[in-house]
Amino acid sequence: MHETSSLLRAAAAPLPPIGDAAFGASFERFASARVVLLGEASHGTSEFYSARAAITRRLIEAHGFNIVAVEADWPDAATIDAEIRERPLVGSIDGDAFSRFPRWMWRNEEVAAFTRWLKAYNAPRVDGEQAGFFGLDLYNLSGSIRAVLDYLDRTDPAEARRARDRYACLRPWMDEPQRYGALAARSGRAPCEDDAVAMLREMQERQAAAGRGHEGLLDATANARLVANAEAYYRAMFQGSAESWNLRDTHMFETLCALLESRGPRSKAVVWAHNSHIGNAAETEMGRRRGELNIGQLCRERFGAQACLIGFGTDSGTVACASDWDEPMEVKAVRPSRPDSYERLAHDAGLPSFVVDLRPGVHEELRAALAEPRLERFIGVIYRPETERWSHYAECTLPGQFDAYVWFDETRAVTPLPGAGSAAAGPDELYPSGL
């Protein structure tokens, strides 16, 4: 056994089965944070979703966490939030929530089981004591425009007419915003930027004047933020990958901060997103070579030790994924980890599952042994095992990237809800691995 694997085995806390109540309790040491970010090494692994659900349940029940913020679009997640808190749906989207590629990322049995629990937890509680479910991402441009207009139609028809004028520039591109980005790149102009930003400022001023407790206004402002940031994102797609990635993660961070602010100084959030988003990008190839930041890095800078970044990994098994964008879901075998990877060190530790605390002052000998950069695997909604080294591995420094690391040696694919495995149209994703 590699010396570092021996150190890892000695420091690791073996985990009970995810369904055991003791599983969530294994993460008590991280509950003092205000923001706990829970990662995943792929978007299609059952154990990652179920483990995050179990940890989140514990944080909600025992430690007062009241925000679940996920790597999903705001208007889609709002349909779940309305259901679990038994509130009227603010705004509207066409068709079912999460109906665009990749459907299985949120339309799966593991997420459905968690949201059923959230609804049961919220049922006997008054509004201020309930836990909400919110989306941080910025892809559903059309849904967000409709949500802003729906809110203003009900509350301020005159302002709704002005909003329609401001969004008129974007309306031809709502369902294919990448075409707007291409047009802006060719012309060297940003024809819709000023109006989208003006609408956001208007909504932010309304929210500031109204104060906390206005859920409809919070929702409309979040959607206006999505529209303004998505306009910039789709233009940036054609200028360089780092700029568009940074715009996206900055949007997710801003949305998280707005949620924390809206729920008051005692609010606490759990974030579900890919390892590439929640690990500190400054300690990875993303930040060191590509100039990319992420929500984990921004949370570390803003909240310090009050942000806890927890990564997840696996060696082998199966994963739900696609071979290319907008293609049907497949279940593929995950190749065993590379010998020069962090995953191989974890696999060689010989434990089926564990959590290891990587914070300074806890296991310093292990931290020192892990400090040398190694490869780490990232599987998004797209998995191409035939080119895995170049498609899915990047160099990282694990103890700088995460405060803790959760390991499942062998994992299986998520179970999609009926119809969720088929292809569905959606805006182009920038990142080649669909992260």
WORAZI-V32601 format. One record per backbone hydrogen bond with DSSP energy under -1.0 kcal/mol. CO is the residue of the C=O (numbers start at 1). NH is the residue of the N-H. Records with the same first field share a line. If there is no record, write none. Layout:
CO=NH + NH
This chain:
2=6
3=7
4=8
5=9
6=10
7=11
8=12
13=355
17=20
20=23
21=25
23=26
24=27
25=28
27=30
28=31
30=33
34=269
35=308
36=271
37=310
38=273
40=275
41=379
44=320 + 414
45=49
46=50
47=51
48=52
49=53
50=54
51=55
52=56
53=57
54=58
55=59
56=60
57=61
58=62
59=63 + 65
66=132
67=270
68=134
69=272
70=72 + 136
72=137
73=77
74=78
76=79
77=81
78=82
79=83
80=84
81=85
82=87
102=105
103=106 + 107
106=108
107=417
108=112
109=113
110=114
111=115
112=116
113=117
114=118
115=119
116=120
117=121
118=122
119=123
122=125
126=129
127=130
132=68
134=70
139=141
140=144
141=145
142=146
143=147
144=148
145=149
146=150
147=151
148=152
149=153
150=154
151=155
152=156
156=160
157=161
158=162
159=163
160=164
161=165
162=166
163=167
167=171
170=173
171=174
176=179
177=181
178=182
179=183
180=184
181=185
182=186
183=187
184=188
190=193
192=196
193=197
194=198
195=199
196=200
197=201
198=202
199=203
200=204
201=205
202=206
203=207
204=208
205=209
206=210
207=211
214=218
215=219
216=220
217=221
218=222
219=223
220=224
221=225
222=226
223=227
224=228
225=229
226=230
227=231
228=232
229=233
230=234
231=235
232=236
233=237
235=238
236=239 + 240
240=244
241=245
242=246
243=247
244=248
245=249
246=250
247=251
248=252
249=253
250=254
251=255
252=256
253=257
254=258
255=259
256=260
257=261
258=262
259=263
261=264
264=267
268=66 + 67
269=36
270=69
271=38
272=71
274=277 + 278
275=279
277=296
280=283
281=284 + 287
283=397
284=288
285=289 + 290
286=292
294=298
295=299
296=300
297=301
298=302
299=303
300=304
303=306
304=307
306=34 + 35
308=37
309=403 + 404
310=39
311=406
313=408
316=411
317=334
319=332
321=330
322=383
324=327
330=321
332=319
338=341
340=375
341=345
342=346
343=347
344=348
347=350
352=409
353=15
354=407
355=13
356=405
359=362
363=367
364=368
365=369
366=370
374=396
375=342
376=394
381=322
384=387
385=388
387=391
388=392
392=378
394=376
395=285
396=374
397=400 + 401
398=402
401=280
403=358
404=311
405=356
406=313
407=354
409=315 + 316
411=318
412=46
415=109
417=420
419=422
421=329
431=434
433=382
434=381
